[in-house]
């Protein structure tokens, strides 16, 4: 386990590092996730052999959970940038899931020297309207912060499901709420626009059965490799490790169909 100071207050982000060849690959989890969700994928024969950083975002997993951090996409991206700089990582191939993909898009736009290729795994590309009772970030962000800490966290625990709760319980409730609020608001420009405008190799992985996905033709026209992965839900990299690894490798190696 490695760590780096990423805020002026001395808060630390931590990551697991797998040795291998450069350029480095960086794996970033989603809302309520942890770096461990990428262990099998990063170790798969299609992806193994590269130096790889499996990162816990600030507020999640084993990273610190400061109360004076706003956990917006911009703030998360800035903290991740400082981690990569501390680790001597430039021109990384970034693989990022869900909210982590939104963070990675801001990172690639604001700190282009840090990212050479980008694979988004069912990442958020648009703002979300908060609605109480809705799944994911929209339901969390519908609470006020103190209301979420008082009642929303317990309500979420009762409805989150065993798989999501198994990782979400490792994060800070305040960090989770602020991250959800930041995710629903999105970035400026919005994440979809950032993805369309980036000039680096990019891929977008989604579940084959995602009937709500929109804008695929626009992404493809802009040079984004859009790949539907079978036999998986939102957590593509854990639901179908082989499918995730092969699709990711195809994007990174320039062999996507």
PyMOL commands that set and color helices and strands:
alter all, ss='L'
color gray80, all
select helices_A, chain A and resi 35-43+73-86+99-110+112-114+136-141+145-159+162-168+173-185+191-197+216-221+236-239+241-252
alter helices_A, ss='H'
color red, helices_A
select strands_A, chain A and resi 2-5+12-18+21-28+50-56+92-97+115-121+201-207+224-229
alter strands_A, ss='S'
color yellow, strands_A
deselect
rebuild
show_as cartoon
